[in-house]
Amino acid sequence: MATITIQIPNAQVSWFEQMIRTMGWVFSRSDAPTVEPVDERQAITPALRRRITKARKEYAEGKTTTCKTPEEMQQFLDSL
């Protein structure tokens, strides 16, 4: 059986635990030391922030390509 470890803020643990159990998976808590969250302002550079803003604007304006199936996605990637 594979084990996946993720860190969840305490405020979201009950929601996540319920979702995992609904899917039939096992949820266990660990008292392992946690890694401090990274401040988004340090992780996202100004250049990346501009690209994200541009992408959000294009998405809102419908200037994006949407693929609903893996086959559509493959055709799109092949066309590039």
N, C-alpha and C positions, 0 to 999 in steps of 0.2 A: 504494500500500500504506500502510495506517495504521500509525503508530508509537505505542506506548504505553510510557511510562516509569514504572517503579515502583522503590521502594527496598526491598531485602530485607536482613535481617540476614545477615552473612557465614555464620553457622552454618546457615542455611537455603538458601543459594545452590545447593548441589548437588542437593537435593531439588527445588527449583523448576525448575532447569535440566532435570532429567530429566522432570518433568511437562510442561514446555513442548515439549520435543522429541517426547514421546510423542504430543502433539496435532498434531504436524507444523508447529509454529511455529518461528520463528527466535529464538534467545536470544543476546544479546550483552551483554558487560560494559562498563561505562563507568567511567572514573576521575574522573567529575565529583564535585565536593564534595557531601557528604551533609548533610542537615539533621538536626540532633540530634533524637532522639525526644522527644516531649512526655511529661512525667511524668503518668501517669494521674491522680494525686491533684490536679494542677493543672487538668486538662482536664474532670474530672467533678466538678460541684458537689455539695454534700451533698444538695440537693433532688433532683438527677438520680440520685444514688446510691440514695436512698430509692425512687424510681420503678423503678429497675432491680431492686432487691431485691424489691419488691412484684410486679413482672412475673415474675420467676423463681419466686417462690412460687406465683403463680397458674398458671403453666405446669406446675409440678410437681404441682399439685392437679388438673390437667385442666380448669381454668377458662379455656380459650382457644378461639378459633375457628380451625379448620384448614381450609384450602382446598387441594385436591389438583390442581385444574385451573384454567386461566385463566378458564374459564366460571364455575366455582364462586366464584372471587374476584370476578368482575364482579357476580354476583348478590348476593354479600355486600355489596359496596360500594354497589350500587344500593339495598339495603335500609336503609342507614344514614340 
